[in-house]
């Protein structure tokens, strides 16, 4: 049981680690850089404890339900990627309301400038799309399997 908890903690730590890296790239905030470094240290400590447990208690490793563990991990990845996408959309929406980022044309319609969407946001959105789709498809397929047939 302790091994499963450590695996889930490691996955959550990896997810927060990647999230903070992406947010740091977007905002260039020292707070996110500090979180990124802290999660890197946490990842090393949790992975080290998992390695020590695997060396001294190999029977615990054999008792881990890999299907459940992978299902939970893909769900966390899916939620993290969804959170990143929501954060990007929220930032774009906020910039679209700023009067510096639009003007009105001859017919009175609002025309957005290209400064509303940053190049980094487009790259991050496109980079996270395959992870979101693959992890989400696996998570949802296993969830349907669990609901319909009572097993993963």
N, C-alpha and C positions, 0 to 999 in steps of 0.2 A: 504494500500500500504506500509506503514511504517513497518507493521508486516512482510510482505513478504521479504522486504529488510533485516530486522533483522534476519529472519530465514536463508536467503541465506548467510549473513555475518557470522552467527554462524556455518553454515555448512562449509564455506570456512575456518574459523578459526579452526574447528575440523580437517579438512583435513590437513591444514598446521601443526597443532599440532602433528598429527600422523606421518606425513612425517618427521618432525624434530626429533621425538623420534626414528624413524627407522634409520635416517641418523646419529644421535648421537650414537646409538648402533654400527653402522658400522665403524664410523670414530673416535669416542671418542674425539670430538672437543668441546671446551668450547663455541664456537660461536653457535653451534646447541643447546647446553644445555640452553643458554640464550634465544634463540628463543623459545624453548620448554616452558620455564617458562613464557615468555611474552605472548605466545598464551594461556597458562592456565589462566592467569589473564584476558586476553581478553574474553575467553570463559565464565568466571564467570560474568564479567560485562555485556556481551550481554545477557546471560541467565537471569540475574537479571532484566535487562530492559524488556525482554520479559515477565517475570513473573509479573512485575508491570503493564505492559500494559494489560495483560490478566485479572488481578484482577480489574483494574479500567475501562477498556473498553472491556467487553465481546462480544459486537457486532462486534468488529474488528476481533475477533477470529473466529466467525461464517462466516465471509466474506472471509476467506482464501480459495483459491483453492488448496486443498491438492494434487490432482493429478499432477498439474503443479509443486508444490513444491517438491514432492517426485521425480518427473522426473528430475528436475534440480539437486537435491541432489545426485541421483544415477549417473548422468553424472559426477558430481564433484568427487565422490568416484572412479568411473571408471578411470578418468583421473589421479587422484592421485596414484592409484595402478599401472597404466601404467607408470607413471613417476618413481616410485620406481623400477619397473622392468628394465626400461631403464637405470637407474643409476647403478643398480647391474651389468647389462650386460656390461656397459661402463667400470666399474672398473675391471671386469674380463678380458675384452679385453686389457686394459692398462697393467695389470699384465702379461698377456700372451706374451706381446712384450718385457718384461724385461728379459735380459739374465740370471738373477739369478733364474728364474722360469722355465727354460727348458734346455735340453741338446740334442745333436744329437746322434742318435743310429748308429749302424754299417753301415746301408744302407743310412745314410745321412738325415734321416727324423727327424723332430723336435718332441721331446717327452716332453710334459708338465708335470711339477711336480704337486703334490697335493696342493702346496702352492698357486696355481693360484686362486683356489676357497676356500673361507673361510667358516667355518661351520655356522657362523651367517648369511651369505648371503643365504645359502641354506635354513635355517630355515625361514628367512624373505620371500624369494621367495615362499616357500610352504605355509606359513601362509597367504600371500596376494592373493594367487591364487583363493580361493573360493570367496573372496570379489570382485575381479576383474571380475570373471565369472558371478556371480549373478547380480551385479550392471550393468555390461555391457549388459547382456542379457535383463534385464528389460529396460534399457535405449534405446537399439536398437529396441526392440519390440514396445515400446511406440513411438519412432521416426518413425518407419514404419507405425504404426497406424495413426500418425499425418499426414504423407505424403499421405497415401492412402485414409483416411476417414475424414480428417480435424478435428480431435478431439483426445485428449489424452485418 
